[in-house]
Amino acid sequence: MTARYYVVREDILPEAIVKTIQVKDMLKRGESATVHEAVERVGLSRSAFYKYKDGVYPLSELDRERIVTVSMDLDHRSGILSRVLGLVAGLEGNVLTINQSIPLQGLANVVISVDTSYMTEDLSALMERIHSLEGVRKASVIGQG
C-alpha cells in the first residue's frame, strides 16, 4: 500500500495526535529527557505516542526535506572542489553524490547532490556563496526534489 499524505488544520486533529507532536517538540528541544517524562507532562499515554510518532510531522519539517542537484564548472586546480565541499558542509548541507568529468581545456564539470534539510542558509544563499568562490566559473541548480 502506498502512503498517502494530507494537510490537516491542527484544530480538527484528534487530541492524541496534537499531543504526540508536542511530545516530539519537547524531546527535540531538550525540554524533557525521556519519552516517559514528556508524555506525562502533556497527558498522553506512551502507547499512543508510539502509535503516532512516526506518522505525524509539522508541515515546516517536511518542507525542509529536500535534495538539490548542483552543476558546476570548476577550474582544474588543486583545492577548488574541496573548498566547494567545505562550504556545503559548513552550512550543514550533506553531500550525497559527487560526479566529476575529466578536465577539458582547464575546466571540469562537477555535479553534486546535496541534502539541504538542515542547512543554516537557504538555497539562494548557498548558490551565491558557491559563485563567489575562486575557481568556480559557473554553478546552477539543475534539479530539486
Buried (B, 14 or more C-beta within 10 A) or exposed (E): EEEEEEEEEEEEBEEBBBBBBBBBBBBEEEEBEEBEEBBBBBEBEEEBBEEBBEEBBEEEBEEEEBBBBBBBBBBBEEEBBEBBBEBBEEBEBBBEEEEEEEEEEEBBBBBBBBBBBEBEBEBEEBBEBBEEBEBBBEBEBEEEE
